[in-house]
Amino acid sequence: MKFGVVVVVTACVAVLIVLWGYPLGFRARQTLPVGVLISLVVIQLLAHGMTAPLREMTAAARAMARGDYSRRVRATSRDEVGELAQAFNRMAADLAEVDRQRREFVANVSHELRTPISALRAVLENVADGVTPATPDVLETALDQTERLGRLVTQLLDLSRVEAGAATLNVIDIDVAAFVADVTAEAAAGRPDALFASDVTPGLRATADRDRLHQIVANLLDNAARHGPDGRPVTITARPGPGGPPGGLVIDVADEGPGIPPEERARVFERFYRSVGGVGDRGPAGGVGFTAGGRAGASGGGTGLGLAIASWATDLHGGDITVLDTPTGCRIRVSIPPNAGEAA
C-alpha cells in the first residue's frame, strides 16, 4: 500500500508540474525534468520514513553482536516492516533473558561449588597441619561436604542432559505402593530426624520412568523434610489420575510449614530460586531465609536445584507440577498422564 501511495504521489507531482508550466509558457521538455527531480525528492522522503525501522534493526543487530541486548526498535506501523520490528523486539527480549539466566547460572553454580569445596579444604588443611585430629566426627564433616558436592554435580549433569534433549524415558509398569515405600525409606535414611507418612490407593499401578519418577518424589520429599517444622510429618499421597485409561498418576507431597506465598509459586521451580525474607529473589544459596518451598532454611541447606529437576522430569513425562492452595503448609502436586510413553 505504501509503495502504491509513493507511485501515485510521484506521478501526480510530475503531471502537476507539467500542467503548471503550460500557462507560464514552459514546454513539457522543460517542466518534465523538474517534475521528475521533485518526484525523486518526494520518493526519498517517503522511503526514508518507511525504511527507518530497518536501519534501527541493523544498528540494534550490530549492538547485539557486541553483547548489548537492550536496544529496541520502534514499531510505528502495522505493515510487514512493523511486524518485523515487533518480532525483532521479542527476539531481543528473549536473547536478553537467556543472557541474564546464563550469567546468573554461572554465578550461582560458582557460589554453590565454592561453598562445599571451601569447607572441605578447611577441614583437610586443619587435619594435615595437625590443628584438628582426624576423629570420626571431623572425617564425617568432610564426607558430608564431599557428598553435597557430588549431589550438586549430579544435579547439574541431569539438568544439562534435559536441556540438551538427551534425557529419554524408559517407561515401565510400576507398583506405586512399593515404589513410594522405597523412596520414603530412602528419604528417611537420609534424614533420620524427619517423619514421613504415606497414603497410597491399594493396588495402584502407573506407567512411568521409574528413575525419573524417583527423582521427582525424592526431591519433593527432601525439600519438604529439609525446610518443614521439626516433629511434624511430611505426607505423600498417591491416587489414580482423573478419568481416562488406567496408568495415570497423581502424587501430592505436603508438609505443615508456613507454605509458599502465592506470588512466588510460579517461580519456585526455577534453578537456584530463593525467596529471602518473604521477598522473591533469584540468587545464590546462602543466608537464612526461605528457600524453594517457603520454609526457613539455614545457610548451605540445599542447592536450589531439586524443584527444578522435579519440574523438568515431570515435563519429560508430559505431566504437570504445581503448588496447590492450602490453608496451612505447602502441598505440591505432580500429575503424570497415562500416555507418558508418548511424551517420551
Buried (B, 14 or more C-beta within 10 A) or exposed (E): EBEEEBEEBBEEBBEEBBEEBEEEEBEEEEBBEBBBEBBEEBBEEBEEEBEBBEEBBEEBBEBBEEEEBEBBBEBEBEEEBBEBBBEBBEEBEEEBEEEEBEEBBEEBBEBBBEBBBEBBEBBBEBBEEEEBEBEEEBEEBBEBBBEBBEBBBEBBEBBEEBEEEEBEBEBEEBBBBEBBEBBBEBBBEEBEEBBBEBEBBEEBBBBBBBEBBBBBBBBBBBBBBBBBEEEEBBBBBBBBBEEEEEBBBBBBBBBBBBBBBEEBBEBBBBBBBBBBEEEBBBBBBBBEBBBBBBBEBEEBBBBBBBBBBBBBBBBBBBBBBBBEEBEEBBBBBBBBBBBBBEBB
